[in-house]
Amino acid sequence: MASEESNENRKERFKAMTSADRKALIRAKMKDQGLQEGSGVPGKDLSSYDQDEIWDLIQVTSCLPEIQTKDNESKGS
């Protein structure tokens, strides 16, 4: 059994990694779980989404105060 690592130690180790190392780790974990990079919807790539609809959703969610409050609280931590 692997040794237990505290959340704080895991975060510090992750932050110390290079961007390429973090990407490789994430890709390896995805592969272990049988996941592939992409949109998450089988048979649908990102280019098939309606870009106008995506932009509309981004604009709508940016207006919701509960999302803005959660975002600001997490930045202040």
Order of alpha helices (4+ residues) and beta strands (2+ residues): alpha-alpha-alpha-alpha
